[in-house]
C-alpha cells in the first residue's frame, strides 16, 4: 500500500541557501509538481481573500491587531466598516495550507518548499524531508544577487527572515526548525555547493524509495 502513494520532497531552508533554486531544479529533473507560492494561491482561493494579503503573511506570525489592520487594508470598501469578527488567524491559515499540502501529497509526486511541510508530512511514509543551511557569507552574497540589495541590507533581511520563520514554526508546530533530528537529510550548501547538494538529494531520494526510477530529465540551460 505504501508504495502506491506518491513520493514527496519537502525542503526547509534558511534564506539564501538555495531552497527555491534547488526545489525548482529537482521538480524539473524528476518531472513532478513544484509547490511554493502555489500553496498561497490555492489558500487564497479556498479562503476567498486576496492573494496579496497572504503573501504579506507568508511564514510569519501576526498579532491580532495586525490581522485586523491587514483585513481592512485589503477591503474593497472605501467607507468605514467595523473590524470583522471572523479574522483570519495564523492557526486557521496554517490549517488550510496544511490541508492543501496533505491533499497534493496524496495525489501526485511533488517538491514542496517551506510552510512547515516537513512537519505537516512527518507521518507520511513517502516523504523525504530536507533542511538546507549555509554560512552567513554564502547567504549574504546570494541575497545581494537575488534581491539586488547592499551587503548591509542583505544581512538585515537574513536576520529578519530567520527570526520570522523561527517564530512561525515555533508558534504553529511547537518545533525548532533548526533541530536536525526532524529531517531525513541536512545539507550545508555553502560547503557542498548547489550542484553537489542537488546530486546528494537525488541520491538520497532513490536510496529511500528504491521503486522510483533513477532516470531524470535535463534542466534547460545546463
C-alpha positions as CSV (number, residue, x, y, z in Angstrom):
1,X,0.0,0.0,0.0
2,X,2.8,2.4,0.9
3,X,4.5,2.1,-2.4
4,X,1.3,3.1,-4.2
5,X,1.5,6.6,-2.6
6,X,3.2,9.3,-4.5
7,X,6.6,10.4,-3.1
8,X,7.2,14.0,-1.9
9,X,10.3,16.0,-1.1
10,X,10.0,18.8,1.4
11,X,12.6,21.5,1.6
12,X,13.1,23.6,4.7
13,X,15.7,26.3,4.3
14,X,17.4,29.4,5.6
15,X,17.2,32.4,3.4
16,X,19.9,32.5,0.8
17,X,20.7,28.7,0.9
18,X,19.2,27.9,-2.5
19,X,16.0,26.3,-1.3
20,X,13.7,27.6,-4.1
21,X,16.5,27.2,-6.7
22,X,17.1,23.5,-5.8
23,X,13.4,22.8,-5.4
24,X,12.7,24.0,-8.9
25,X,15.6,22.1,-10.4
26,X,14.6,18.9,-8.6
27,X,11.0,19.3,-9.8
28,X,12.1,19.7,-13.4
29,X,14.6,16.7,-13.2
30,X,12.0,14.5,-11.6
31,X,9.1,15.8,-13.8
32,X,7.0,16.4,-10.7
33,X,4.9,19.3,-9.3
34,X,6.8,22.2,-7.7
35,X,4.9,23.9,-4.8
36,X,5.9,27.1,-3.2
37,X,3.8,30.2,-3.8
38,X,1.2,27.9,-5.5
39,X,0.2,27.0,-1.9
40,X,-0.6,30.6,-1.2
41,X,-2.7,30.9,-4.4
42,X,-4.7,27.9,-3.6
43,X,-5.2,29.0,0.1
44,X,-6.4,32.4,-1.1
45,X,-8.9,30.7,-3.4
46,X,-10.2,28.5,-0.6
47,X,-10.4,31.3,1.9
48,X,-11.8,33.7,-0.7
49,X,-9.4,36.5,0.1
50,X,-6.9,38.4,-2.0
51,X,-3.7,36.5,-2.7
52,X,-1.5,39.5,-1.9
53,X,-2.9,39.5,1.6
54,X,-1.5,36.0,2.2
55,X,1.8,36.9,0.6
56,X,2.3,39.6,3.2
57,X,1.8,36.9,5.9
58,X,3.8,34.2,4.3
59,X,5.6,32.1,7.0
60,X,5.1,34.8,9.6
61,X,3.2,35.0,12.9
62,X,0.9,38.0,13.0
63,X,-0.7,39.7,16.0
64,X,-4.4,40.1,16.5
65,X,-4.3,43.8,15.6
66,X,-2.1,43.2,12.6
67,X,-4.7,40.8,11.3
68,X,-7.4,43.4,11.7
69,X,-5.4,46.2,10.0
70,X,-4.4,44.0,7.1
71,X,-8.0,42.8,6.6
72,X,-9.1,46.5,6.5
73,X,-6.3,47.4,4.1
74,X,-7.4,44.8,1.6
75,X,-11.1,45.6,1.9
76,X,-12.8,46.8,-1.3
77,X,-14.9,49.3,0.6
78,X,-13.9,52.9,1.0
79,X,-16.4,53.6,3.7
80,X,-15.9,52.9,7.4
81,X,-16.6,49.3,8.5
82,X,-16.1,47.8,11.9
83,X,-13.4,45.2,12.3
84,X,-14.5,41.8,11.1
85,X,-15.3,39.3,13.8
86,X,-14.0,36.3,11.7
87,X,-10.4,37.4,11.4
88,X,-8.1,35.0,9.6
89,X,-5.7,33.9,12.4
90,X,-2.4,32.2,11.9
91,X,-3.8,28.8,13.1
92,X,-6.6,28.9,10.5
93,X,-4.2,29.8,7.7
94,X,-1.7,27.1,8.7
95,X,-4.5,24.5,8.8
96,X,-5.7,25.5,5.3
97,X,-2.2,25.4,3.9
98,X,-1.6,22.0,5.7
99,X,-4.7,20.6,4.1
100,X,-3.5,21.7,0.7
101,X,-0.1,20.1,1.3
102,X,-1.6,16.8,2.5
103,X,-4.1,16.7,-0.3
104,X,-1.5,17.2,-3.0
105,X,1.0,14.8,-1.4
106,X,-1.7,12.1,-1.5
107,X,-2.4,12.7,-5.2
108,X,0.9,13.2,-7.0
109,X,4.7,13.4,-6.6
110,X,5.8,16.9,-5.6
111,X,8.6,19.1,-4.3
112,X,7.3,21.4,-1.5
113,X,9.3,24.3,-0.3
114,X,8.7,25.8,3.2
115,X,5.5,26.3,5.1
116,X,6.4,23.6,7.7
117,X,6.0,20.9,5.0
118,X,8.4,18.6,6.9
119,X,6.2,18.7,10.0
120,X,2.9,18.5,8.1
121,X,4.0,15.4,6.4
122,X,6.0,13.9,9.3
123,X,3.8,10.8,9.3
124,X,3.8,10.4,5.6
125,X,6.0,7.3,4.8
126,X,6.7,8.5,1.3
127,X,8.2,11.9,2.4
128,X,11.9,12.8,2.2
129,X,12.5,15.9,4.3
130,X,15.5,18.1,3.6
131,X,16.9,21.0,5.5
132,X,19.3,23.4,3.8
133,X,21.6,25.8,5.7
134,X,24.8,27.7,4.9
135,X,27.3,30.2,6.4
136,X,26.3,33.8,6.5
137,X,28.8,34.9,3.9
138,X,27.4,32.5,1.3
139,X,23.8,33.5,2.2
140,X,24.6,37.2,2.1
141,X,26.2,37.0,-1.4
142,X,23.2,35.1,-2.8
143,X,20.7,37.5,-1.2
144,X,22.6,40.5,-2.6
145,X,22.5,39.0,-6.1
146,X,18.9,37.7,-6.0
147,X,17.3,40.8,-4.5
148,X,19.7,43.5,-5.7
149,X,20.4,44.9,-2.2
150,X,23.5,46.1,-0.4
151,X,25.6,43.9,1.8
152,X,24.2,45.6,4.9
153,X,20.6,45.2,3.6
154,X,21.2,41.5,2.9
155,X,22.3,40.8,6.4
156,X,19.3,42.6,7.8
157,X,17.0,40.7,5.5
158,X,18.6,37.4,6.5
159,X,18.2,38.2,10.2
160,X,14.6,39.3,9.8
161,X,13.5,36.3,7.8
162,X,15.3,33.8,10.0
163,X,13.5,35.2,13.1
164,X,10.1,35.3,11.4
165,X,10.4,31.7,10.2
166,X,11.6,30.5,13.6
167,X,8.6,32.2,15.3
168,X,6.2,30.8,12.7
169,X,7.4,27.2,13.2
170,X,7.6,27.5,17.0
171,X,4.1,29.0,17.3
172,X,2.3,26.7,14.9
173,X,4.2,23.4,15.2
174,X,5.9,23.8,18.6
175,X,9.1,22.7,16.9
176,X,12.6,24.3,16.5
177,X,13.1,24.4,12.7
178,X,16.9,24.2,13.3
179,X,16.7,20.8,15.0
180,X,18.4,18.5,12.6
181,X,16.7,15.4,14.1
182,X,13.4,16.4,12.4
183,X,14.8,15.9,8.9
184,X,16.0,13.0,6.9
185,X,18.8,15.0,5.4
186,X,20.6,18.2,6.3
187,X,22.9,19.9,3.9
188,X,25.3,22.8,4.1
189,X,25.1,24.4,0.6
190,X,28.0,26.7,1.3
191,X,30.3,23.7,2.0
192,X,28.9,21.5,-0.8
193,X,27.8,24.0,-3.5
194,X,24.3,23.9,-5.0
195,X,25.3,21.4,-7.8
196,X,26.6,18.8,-5.4
197,X,23.7,19.3,-3.0
198,X,21.3,18.6,-5.9
199,X,23.1,15.3,-6.6
200,X,23.1,14.2,-3.0
201,X,19.3,14.9,-2.7
202,X,18.6,12.8,-5.8
203,X,20.8,10.0,-4.4
204,X,19.0,10.2,-1.1
205,X,15.6,10.1,-2.8
206,X,16.5,6.9,-4.8
207,X,18.1,5.3,-1.7
208,X,15.0,6.0,0.4
209,X,12.5,4.9,-2.2
210,X,14.0,2.2,-4.3
211,X,10.9,1.9,-6.5
212,X,11.5,5.3,-8.0
213,X,13.1,5.3,-11.4
214,X,16.7,6.7,-11.3
215,X,16.4,8.3,-14.7
216,X,15.9,12.1,-14.5
217,X,15.4,14.9,-17.1
218,X,17.8,17.6,-18.1
219,X,17.2,21.1,-16.7
220,X,17.1,23.7,-19.5
221,X,20.2,25.8,-19.6
222,X,22.5,23.1,-18.1
